[in-house]
């Protein structure tokens, strides 16, 4: 059963990556003709449909909290802990609005995945070069300032179930320099869905959207030196207080 789920999930992903690529690419290109906002919604909806399908196929018991904390309009910087590769699937399924995300440079070489990341407004970061990484972060800041939204994993790498890791100063610049609303996200259990055994498991998963923070209500000094600590503390408080998933969900 577990093997069948794993094969089905990969087949479903391959179908979406390849078969729906022409539609996604068309929407992406039309965005350059003054239709960027509606076309970004189309690309996001395709990705959202795929991600919800994958979640359903895993059979994981998912608890989602705080959807009311996601602003319906305006630029948003989502800041999340990074447990496993399933995290981005959870975000695509439940954020409910277009957003880009920072992906490691190695994914820029992955066929179709790389193009979908770009079409969704994502950026690739070279973690081995401070100069190139900073350039990518600044591009993300500009995207947010132009009205877009971005998701960043400031730990820099997956924790693989080892708990919340320290934030890297460069990554959190998206939040401290863009002046967009910051929504902290806490994720538990996503590493157990696939990566722990490299087979799909129906593990309990928790996704929490915490109350938004408006950096404009903070002084420049506090944004630079306290915002990252505040976001870290909020996420850690959620992770330190686990909640059993509701079996009825």
C-alpha positions as YAML, in Angstrom:
chain: A
units: angstrom
residues:
- id: 1
  name: UNK
  ca: [0.00, 0.00, 0.00]
- id: 2
  name: UNK
  ca: [2.81, 2.40, 0.92]
- id: 3
  name: UNK
  ca: [4.70, 1.59, -2.28]
- id: 4
  name: UNK
  ca: [1.53, 2.06, -4.34]
- id: 5
  name: UNK
  ca: [0.96, 5.49, -2.77]
- id: 6
  name: UNK
  ca: [4.54, 6.48, -3.51]
- id: 7
  name: UNK
  ca: [4.31, 5.44, -7.16]
- id: 8
  name: UNK
  ca: [0.93, 7.15, -7.56]
- id: 9
  name: UNK
  ca: [2.22, 10.41, -6.04]
- id: 10
  name: UNK
  ca: [5.24, 10.48, -8.38]
- id: 11
  name: UNK
  ca: [3.07, 9.66, -11.41]
- id: 12
  name: UNK
  ca: [0.61, 12.41, -10.46]
- id: 13
  name: UNK
  ca: [3.48, 14.89, -10.10]
- id: 14
  name: UNK
  ca: [4.98, 13.91, -13.45]
- id: 15
  name: UNK
  ca: [1.61, 14.37, -15.15]
- id: 16
  name: UNK
  ca: [1.22, 17.90, -13.79]
- id: 17
  name: UNK
  ca: [4.82, 18.92, -14.43]
- id: 18
  name: UNK
  ca: [4.73, 17.86, -18.06]
- id: 19
  name: UNK
  ca: [1.14, 17.82, -19.30]
- id: 20
  name: UNK
  ca: [0.07, 21.12, -17.76]
- id: 21
  name: UNK
  ca: [3.37, 22.86, -18.51]
- id: 22
  name: UNK
  ca: [2.12, 24.40, -21.82]
- id: 23
  name: UNK
  ca: [-0.85, 25.99, -20.05]
- id: 24
  name: UNK
  ca: [1.34, 27.31, -17.26]
- id: 25
  name: UNK
  ca: [3.91, 28.65, -19.72]
- id: 26
  name: UNK
  ca: [1.22, 30.38, -21.78]
- id: 27
  name: UNK
  ca: [-0.13, 32.10, -18.67]
- id: 28
  name: UNK
  ca: [3.41, 33.11, -17.69]
- id: 29
  name: UNK
  ca: [4.14, 34.64, -21.11]
- id: 30
  name: UNK
  ca: [0.80, 36.47, -21.22]
- id: 31
  name: UNK
  ca: [1.84, 38.08, -17.96]
- id: 32
  name: UNK
  ca: [4.34, 40.16, -19.92]
- id: 33
  name: UNK
  ca: [1.47, 41.67, -21.94]
- id: 34
  name: UNK
  ca: [-0.04, 43.56, -19.05]
- id: 35
  name: UNK
  ca: [-1.85, 40.52, -17.61]
- id: 36
  name: UNK
  ca: [0.67, 39.64, -14.94]
- id: 37
  name: UNK
  ca: [-1.75, 39.55, -12.00]
- id: 38
  name: UNK
  ca: [-4.50, 37.33, -13.51]
- id: 39
  name: UNK
  ca: [-1.96, 35.08, -15.20]
- id: 40
  name: UNK
  ca: [-0.04, 34.59, -11.94]
- id: 41
  name: UNK
  ca: [-3.32, 33.48, -10.38]
- id: 42
  name: UNK
  ca: [-3.76, 30.86, -13.12]
- id: 43
  name: UNK
  ca: [-0.25, 29.48, -12.61]
- id: 44
  name: UNK
  ca: [-0.81, 29.41, -8.85]
- id: 45
  name: UNK
  ca: [-4.19, 27.66, -9.18]
- id: 46
  name: UNK
  ca: [-2.59, 24.92, -11.30]
- id: 47
  name: UNK
  ca: [0.12, 24.42, -8.66]
- id: 48
  name: UNK
  ca: [-2.45, 24.55, -5.86]
- id: 49
  name: UNK
  ca: [-4.57, 21.85, -7.51]
- id: 50
  name: UNK
  ca: [-1.49, 19.64, -7.84]
- id: 51
  name: UNK
  ca: [-0.41, 20.18, -4.24]
- id: 52
  name: UNK
  ca: [-3.86, 19.44, -2.82]
- id: 53
  name: UNK
  ca: [-3.97, 16.27, -4.90]
- id: 54
  name: UNK
  ca: [-0.60, 15.15, -3.54]
- id: 55
  name: UNK
  ca: [-1.67, 15.81, 0.06]
- id: 56
  name: UNK
  ca: [-4.83, 13.79, -0.45]
- id: 57
  name: UNK
  ca: [-2.89, 10.93, -2.02]
- id: 58
  name: UNK
  ca: [-0.48, 10.69, 0.94]
- id: 59
  name: UNK
  ca: [-3.39, 10.18, 3.32]
- id: 60
  name: UNK
  ca: [-1.64, 12.32, 5.93]
- id: 61
  name: UNK
  ca: [-3.72, 13.68, 8.80]
- id: 62
  name: UNK
  ca: [-3.40, 17.41, 8.24]
- id: 63
  name: UNK
  ca: [-4.34, 20.10, 10.72]
- id: 64
  name: UNK
  ca: [-4.38, 23.66, 9.36]
- id: 65
  name: UNK
  ca: [-4.71, 26.60, 11.72]
- id: 66
  name: UNK
  ca: [-4.82, 30.38, 11.32]
- id: 67
  name: UNK
  ca: [-5.97, 30.73, 7.71]
- id: 68
  name: UNK
  ca: [-7.67, 33.94, 8.82]
- id: 69
  name: UNK
  ca: [-4.20, 35.41, 9.46]
- id: 70
  name: UNK
  ca: [-3.33, 35.46, 5.75]
- id: 71
  name: UNK
  ca: [-3.97, 38.95, 4.31]
- id: 72
  name: UNK
  ca: [-6.25, 38.90, 1.26]
- id: 73
  name: UNK
  ca: [-4.49, 41.85, -0.37]
- id: 74
  name: UNK
  ca: [-1.14, 43.60, -0.38]
- id: 75
  name: UNK
  ca: [2.40, 42.26, -0.36]
- id: 76
  name: UNK
  ca: [3.23, 39.55, 2.15]
- id: 77
  name: UNK
  ca: [6.48, 37.96, 3.26]
- id: 78
  name: UNK
  ca: [5.74, 34.47, 4.57]
- id: 79
  name: UNK
  ca: [8.48, 33.24, 6.91]
- id: 80
  name: UNK
  ca: [8.45, 29.52, 7.71]
- id: 81
  name: UNK
  ca: [10.53, 26.89, 9.40]
- id: 82
  name: UNK
  ca: [11.72, 24.24, 6.94]
- id: 83
  name: UNK
  ca: [11.18, 20.64, 7.99]
- id: 84
  name: UNK
  ca: [11.19, 18.82, 4.65]
- id: 85
  name: UNK
  ca: [10.41, 18.98, 0.94]
- id: 86
  name: UNK
  ca: [6.70, 18.51, 1.73]
- id: 87
  name: UNK
  ca: [6.66, 22.05, 3.21]
- id: 88
  name: UNK
  ca: [6.32, 23.79, -0.16]
- id: 89
  name: UNK
  ca: [3.45, 21.47, -1.08]
- id: 90
  name: UNK
  ca: [1.64, 22.48, 2.11]
- id: 91
  name: UNK
  ca: [2.24, 26.16, 1.38]
- id: 92
  name: UNK
  ca: [1.02, 25.91, -2.22]
- id: 93
  name: UNK
  ca: [-2.12, 24.13, -1.09]
- id: 94
  name: UNK
  ca: [-3.15, 26.49, 1.69]
- id: 95
  name: UNK
  ca: [-1.73, 30.00, 1.34]
- id: 96
  name: UNK
  ca: [-4.51, 30.64, -1.16]
- id: 97
  name: UNK
  ca: [-2.83, 33.42, -3.15]
- id: 98
  name: UNK
  ca: [0.09, 33.63, -5.62]
- id: 99
  name: UNK
  ca: [3.57, 33.74, -4.12]
- id: 100
  name: UNK
  ca: [7.12, 32.98, -5.08]
- id: 101
  name: UNK
  ca: [9.72, 31.27, -2.97]
- id: 102
  name: UNK
  ca: [13.48, 31.03, -2.59]
- id: 103
  name: UNK
  ca: [14.78, 27.66, -3.81]
- id: 104
  name: UNK
  ca: [18.30, 26.30, -3.69]
- id: 105
  name: UNK
  ca: [20.32, 26.76, -6.89]
- id: 106
  name: UNK
  ca: [20.56, 23.00, -7.45]
- id: 107
  name: UNK
  ca: [16.85, 22.92, -8.34]
- id: 108
  name: UNK
  ca: [17.53, 25.22, -11.29]
- id: 109
  name: UNK
  ca: [18.90, 22.12, -13.01]
- id: 110
  name: UNK
  ca: [15.82, 19.97, -12.38]
- id: 111
  name: UNK
  ca: [13.77, 19.69, -15.63]
- id: 112
  name: UNK
  ca: [10.27, 21.18, -15.44]
- id: 113
  name: UNK
  ca: [10.59, 21.79, -11.69]
- id: 114
  name: UNK
  ca: [12.92, 24.70, -12.46]
- id: 115
  name: UNK
  ca: [10.52, 26.24, -14.96]
- id: 116
  name: UNK
  ca: [7.52, 25.89, -12.66]
- id: 117
  name: UNK
  ca: [9.44, 27.58, -9.85]
- id: 118
  name: UNK
  ca: [10.22, 30.50, -12.17]
- id: 119
  name: UNK
  ca: [6.64, 30.69, -13.47]
- id: 120
  name: UNK
  ca: [5.36, 30.87, -9.90]
- id: 121
  name: UNK
  ca: [7.68, 33.82, -9.25]
- id: 122
  name: UNK
  ca: [10.40, 31.90, -7.46]
- id: 123
  name: UNK
  ca: [14.12, 32.60, -7.32]
- id: 124
  name: UNK
  ca: [17.19, 30.36, -7.06]
- id: 125
  name: UNK
  ca: [19.82, 31.05, -4.43]
- id: 126
  name: UNK
  ca: [23.47, 30.04, -4.49]
- id: 127
  name: UNK
  ca: [24.20, 29.22, -0.85]
- id: 128
  name: UNK
  ca: [27.91, 28.76, -1.58]
- id: 129
  name: UNK
  ca: [28.38, 32.39, -2.63]
- id: 130
  name: UNK
  ca: [27.50, 35.15, -0.19]
- id: 131
  name: UNK
  ca: [27.57, 37.72, -2.98]
- id: 132
  name: UNK
  ca: [25.22, 35.76, -5.26]
- id: 133
  name: UNK
  ca: [22.94, 34.83, -2.38]
- id: 134
  name: UNK
  ca: [22.61, 38.48, -1.37]
- id: 135
  name: UNK
  ca: [21.80, 39.38, -4.98]
- id: 136
  name: UNK
  ca: [18.96, 36.84, -4.97]
- id: 137
  name: UNK
  ca: [17.62, 38.12, -1.65]
- id: 138
  name: UNK
  ca: [17.60, 41.67, -3.02]
- id: 139
  name: UNK
  ca: [15.66, 40.46, -6.08]
- id: 140
  name: UNK
  ca: [13.12, 38.94, -3.71]
- id: 141
  name: UNK
  ca: [12.86, 42.21, -1.80]
- id: 142
  name: UNK
  ca: [12.16, 44.06, -5.05]
- id: 143
  name: UNK
  ca: [9.49, 41.54, -6.03]
- id: 144
  name: UNK
  ca: [7.71, 42.17, -2.73]
- id: 145
  name: UNK
  ca: [8.04, 45.95, -3.04]
- id: 146
  name: UNK
  ca: [6.45, 45.73, -6.50]
- id: 147
  name: UNK
  ca: [3.38, 44.09, -5.02]
- id: 148
  name: UNK
  ca: [4.30, 40.40, -5.04]
- id: 149
  name: UNK
  ca: [4.49, 37.97, -2.15]
- id: 150
  name: UNK
  ca: [7.34, 35.65, -1.24]
- id: 151
  name: UNK
  ca: [7.91, 32.66, 1.02]
- id: 152
  name: UNK
  ca: [11.30, 32.30, 2.67]
- id: 153
  name: UNK
  ca: [12.79, 29.53, 4.81]
- id: 154
  name: UNK
  ca: [15.38, 31.47, 6.85]
- id: 155
  name: UNK
  ca: [16.93, 28.36, 8.42]
- id: 156
  name: UNK
  ca: [18.63, 27.95, 5.05]
- id: 157
  name: UNK
  ca: [18.19, 24.19, 4.89]
- id: 158
  name: UNK
  ca: [15.74, 21.50, 5.98]
- id: 159
  name: UNK
  ca: [15.80, 20.62, 9.67]
- id: 160
  name: UNK
  ca: [14.67, 17.03, 8.93]
- id: 161
  name: UNK
  ca: [12.71, 16.84, 12.15]
- id: 162
  name: UNK
  ca: [15.55, 18.09, 14.36]
- id: 163
  name: UNK
  ca: [13.66, 21.14, 15.60]
- id: 164
  name: UNK
  ca: [13.87, 24.81, 14.72]
- id: 165
  name: UNK
  ca: [17.35, 25.80, 13.52]
- id: 166
  name: UNK
  ca: [18.90, 29.31, 13.81]
- id: 167
  name: UNK
  ca: [17.84, 31.85, 11.17]
- id: 168
  name: UNK
  ca: [20.42, 32.96, 8.65]
- id: 169
  name: UNK
  ca: [20.71, 36.73, 8.61]
- id: 170
  name: UNK
  ca: [20.67, 37.00, 4.82]
- id: 171
  name: UNK
  ca: [17.41, 35.15, 4.29]
- id: 172
  name: UNK
  ca: [15.47, 37.15, 6.88]
- id: 173
  name: UNK
  ca: [16.34, 40.35, 4.95]
- id: 174
  name: UNK
  ca: [13.25, 39.67, 2.83]
- id: 175
  name: UNK
  ca: [11.17, 40.44, 5.88]
- id: 176
  name: UNK
  ca: [13.26, 43.20, 7.43]
- id: 177
  name: UNK
  ca: [13.87, 45.21, 4.24]
- id: 178
  name: UNK
  ca: [10.68, 44.80, 2.19]
- id: 179
  name: UNK
  ca: [8.36, 46.47, 4.75]
- id: 180
  name: UNK
  ca: [5.64, 44.02, 3.71]
- id: 181
  name: UNK
  ca: [3.33, 42.31, 6.18]
- id: 182
  name: UNK
  ca: [5.12, 39.32, 7.71]
- id: 183
  name: UNK
  ca: [3.21, 36.10, 8.35]
- id: 184
  name: UNK
  ca: [5.16, 33.52, 10.39]
- id: 185
  name: UNK
  ca: [4.40, 29.88, 9.51]
- id: 186
  name: UNK
  ca: [5.05, 26.87, 11.74]
- id: 187
  name: UNK
  ca: [5.17, 23.37, 10.25]
- id: 188
  name: UNK
  ca: [5.35, 20.05, 12.09]
- id: 189
  name: UNK
  ca: [5.56, 16.50, 10.82]
- id: 190
  name: UNK
  ca: [6.20, 17.11, 7.12]
- id: 191
  name: UNK
  ca: [9.53, 15.26, 7.17]
- id: 192
  name: UNK
  ca: [7.72, 12.06, 8.15]
- id: 193
  name: UNK
  ca: [5.45, 12.10, 5.08]
- id: 194
  name: UNK
  ca: [8.19, 11.06, 2.67]
- id: 195
  name: UNK
  ca: [11.80, 11.81, 3.51]
- id: 196
  name: UNK
  ca: [12.19, 9.83, 6.72]
- id: 197
  name: UNK
  ca: [11.77, 6.51, 4.89]
- id: 198
  name: UNK
  ca: [11.67, 7.74, 1.26]
- id: 199
  name: UNK
  ca: [8.25, 6.19, 1.00]
- id: 200
  name: UNK
  ca: [4.91, 7.97, 1.32]
- id: 201
  name: UNK
  ca: [3.52, 7.65, 4.86]
- id: 202
  name: UNK
  ca: [0.21, 8.90, 6.23]
- id: 203
  name: UNK
  ca: [1.89, 10.89, 8.99]
- id: 204
  name: UNK
  ca: [0.22, 13.57, 11.14]
- id: 205
  name: UNK
  ca: [1.12, 17.07, 9.88]
- id: 206
  name: UNK
  ca: [0.38, 20.47, 11.38]
- id: 207
  name: UNK
  ca: [0.46, 23.78, 9.48]
- id: 208
  name: UNK
  ca: [-0.03, 26.99, 11.46]
- id: 209
  name: UNK
  ca: [-0.32, 30.51, 10.03]
- id: 210
  name: UNK
  ca: [0.51, 32.84, 12.91]
- id: 211
  name: UNK
  ca: [-0.86, 36.38, 13.38]
- id: 212
  name: UNK
  ca: [0.70, 38.86, 10.91]
- id: 213
  name: UNK
  ca: [3.31, 41.41, 11.90]
- id: 214
  name: UNK
  ca: [3.42, 44.88, 10.34]
- id: 215
  name: UNK
  ca: [7.08, 46.03, 10.17]
- id: 216
  name: UNK
  ca: [5.86, 49.58, 9.60]
- id: 217
  name: UNK
  ca: [4.75, 49.63, 13.24]
- id: 218
  name: UNK
  ca: [8.36, 49.08, 14.30]
- id: 219
  name: UNK
  ca: [11.28, 51.49, 14.38]
- id: 220
  name: UNK
  ca: [14.07, 51.03, 11.85]
- id: 221
  name: UNK
  ca: [16.31, 49.78, 14.62]
- id: 222
  name: UNK
  ca: [13.76, 47.22, 15.80]
- id: 223
  name: UNK
  ca: [13.17, 45.97, 12.25]
- id: 224
  name: UNK
  ca: [16.87, 45.35, 11.80]
- id: 225
  name: UNK
  ca: [17.60, 43.78, 15.15]
- id: 226
  name: UNK
  ca: [14.36, 42.47, 16.68]
- id: 227
  name: UNK
  ca: [12.00, 41.43, 13.87]
- id: 228
  name: UNK
  ca: [13.91, 38.23, 13.10]
- id: 229
  name: UNK
  ca: [13.99, 37.31, 16.80]
- id: 230
  name: UNK
  ca: [10.27, 38.00, 17.12]
- id: 231
  name: UNK
  ca: [9.40, 35.77, 14.14]
- id: 232
  name: UNK
  ca: [11.71, 33.05, 15.47]
- id: 233
  name: UNK
  ca: [10.09, 33.19, 18.89]
- id: 234
  name: UNK
  ca: [6.59, 32.99, 17.44]
- id: 235
  name: UNK
  ca: [7.39, 29.91, 15.35]
- id: 236
  name: UNK
  ca: [9.26, 28.25, 18.22]
- id: 237
  name: UNK
  ca: [6.36, 28.83, 20.60]
- id: 238
  name: UNK
  ca: [4.02, 26.96, 18.24]
- id: 239
  name: UNK
  ca: [6.48, 24.09, 17.75]
- id: 240
  name: UNK
  ca: [7.06, 23.83, 21.51]
- id: 241
  name: UNK
  ca: [3.33, 23.38, 22.06]
- id: 242
  name: UNK
  ca: [2.32, 20.45, 19.83]
- id: 243
  name: UNK
  ca: [-1.34, 19.85, 19.21]
- id: 244
  name: UNK
  ca: [-2.75, 16.47, 18.34]
- id: 245
  name: UNK
  ca: [-4.38, 16.44, 14.90]
- id: 246
  name: UNK
  ca: [-8.16, 16.26, 14.77]
- id: 247
  name: UNK
  ca: [-9.03, 12.80, 13.42]
- id: 248
  name: UNK
  ca: [-12.23, 14.20, 11.89]
- id: 249
  name: UNK
  ca: [-10.27, 16.44, 9.48]
...
